[in-house]
Amino acid sequence: MHNPITSAHRRLEIAETGARAIEAGIVGQLMNHAPRLWGMAQKKAAEIVAEVAALPPMPPQLWQVSDVPGEFARFSAHKAAYGTLTAAIRDFNLCHSGSRRRVVFT
């Protein structure tokens, strides 16, 4: 006689076993590619540092304001700097994060 509860439990076990096998394969692939992935993250971090280093020197008053984006916009040489810094800190943090999410750089 067919027991639907036992049958469902068995299907769940099969699915969980399959999921563990897939996860183990993914971890194995990541470990095999870790040196290359690490190199890519290091290269991107170096690019971010170079991009920020290339920004013009910040006027001293920028360090003392509460409306940083507005203050940046007052200086023609710094209109794009705030956006560059915002993107740089996000990307730099992603380079150094230990999260398992997919990392996409802009």
Phi and psi in degrees as a GROMACS rama.xvg file:
@    title "Ramachandran Plot"
@    xaxis  label "Phi"
@    yaxis  label "Psi"
@TYPE xy
-82.0575  122.859  HIS-2
-104.171  110.448  ASN-3
-62.7743  -31.3675  PRO-4
-69.7938  -45.4432  ILE-5
-63.8877  -42.07  THR-6
-62.3669  -44.5462  SER-7
-64.8494  -39.5581  ALA-8
-63.2656  -41.5045  HIS-9
-65.2675  -42.3009  ARG-10
-62.1402  -38.9606  ARG-11
-64.1752  -42.4437  LEU-12
-60.9786  -43.1509  GLU-13
-62.7512  -44.4913  ILE-14
-62.9237  -42.8975  ALA-15
-66.3779  -39.6056  GLU-16
-63.2176  -43.8283  THR-17
-62.1401  -42.3097  GLY-18
-63.1846  -41.4493  ALA-19
-63.4933  -40.0737  ARG-20
-64.7337  -42.1721  ALA-21
-64.4731  -45.8925  ILE-22
-60.6894  -40.5655  GLU-23
-64.1022  -38.7799  ALA-24
-64.9998  -40.2317  GLY-25
-65.0815  -46.5791  ILE-26
-59.9077  -42.7339  VAL-27
-60.7026  -43.9356  GLY-28
-64.1955  -42.4166  GLN-29
-61.9434  -42.1659  LEU-30
-65.0365  -37.7825  MET-31
-64.7275  -32.3933  ASN-32
-100.091  3.82393  HIS-33
-53.9096  -45.7889  ALA-34
-59.8151  -41.5433  PRO-35
-68.5207  -41.7016  ARG-36
-63.7247  -41.6108  LEU-37
-61.7541  -43.3477  TRP-38
-60.9296  -39.9108  GLY-39
-64.3852  -42.515  MET-40
-65.6564  -40.2285  ALA-41
-63.5216  -42.0731  GLN-42
-62.8239  -44.9923  LYS-43
-63.8791  -42.0394  LYS-44
-60.9332  -41.1844  ALA-45
-64.3894  -38.4719  ALA-46
-63.4537  -40.6291  GLU-47
-64.1518  -45.3772  ILE-48
-60.8415  -43.0059  VAL-49
-64.2375  -39.3404  ALA-50
-63.4863  -43.6592  GLU-51
-69.2316  -39.4255  VAL-52
-63.2428  -27.2416  ALA-53
-79.6438  -10.0326  ALA-54
-65.9353  150.278  LEU-55
-64.0923  154.644  PRO-56
-56.2504  141.578  PRO-57
-80.4398  133.62  MET-58
-62.7559  141.827  PRO-59
-55.4497  -34.6444  PRO-60
-66.4381  -17.035  GLN-61
-67.1581  -22.467  LEU-62
-83.6724  -5.10225  TRP-63
-120.893  12.6669  GLN-64
-108.835  157.891  VAL-65
-93.478  -25.6776  SER-66
-101.365  73.9597  ASP-67
-59.6752  -48.9689  VAL-68
-59.4626  -40.8865  PRO-69
-64.4909  -40.1707  GLY-70
-68.3595  -40.2101  GLU-71
-58.9705  -41.2139  PHE-72
-65.7633  -21.0115  ALA-73
-70.9074  -20.4606  ARG-74
-107.323  118.537  PHE-75
-58.1469  -35.8526  SER-76
-71.0701  -13.2766  ALA-77
-117.784  9.76816  HIS-78
-58.9452  -37.575  LYS-79
-92.0473  -9.62528  ALA-80
-63.5705  -41.3263  ALA-81
-61.1105  -44.8087  TYR-82
-62.4914  -41.0486  GLY-83
-62.058  -45.3966  THR-84
-66.0594  -40.1398  LEU-85
-62.9018  -46.7796  THR-86
-66.2017  -37.634  ALA-87
-64.5668  -44.3711  ALA-88
-66.6201  -38.0144  ILE-89
-62.5217  -50.1034  ARG-90
-66.8071  -38.6806  ASP-91
-64.1062  -41.6458  PHE-92
-63.9807  -37.525  ASN-93
-65.527  -37.6205  LEU-94
-61.5058  -32.757  CYS-95
-102.534  3.05383  HIS-96
-81.2834  153.5  SER-97
-103.693  16.9401  GLY-98
-73.8638  166.139  SER-99
-101.974  9.75343  ARG-100
-79.0506  162.552  ARG-101
-73.8869  132.685  ARG-102
-102.203  123.578  VAL-103
-125.529  120.702  VAL-104
-96.8939  146.973  PHE-105
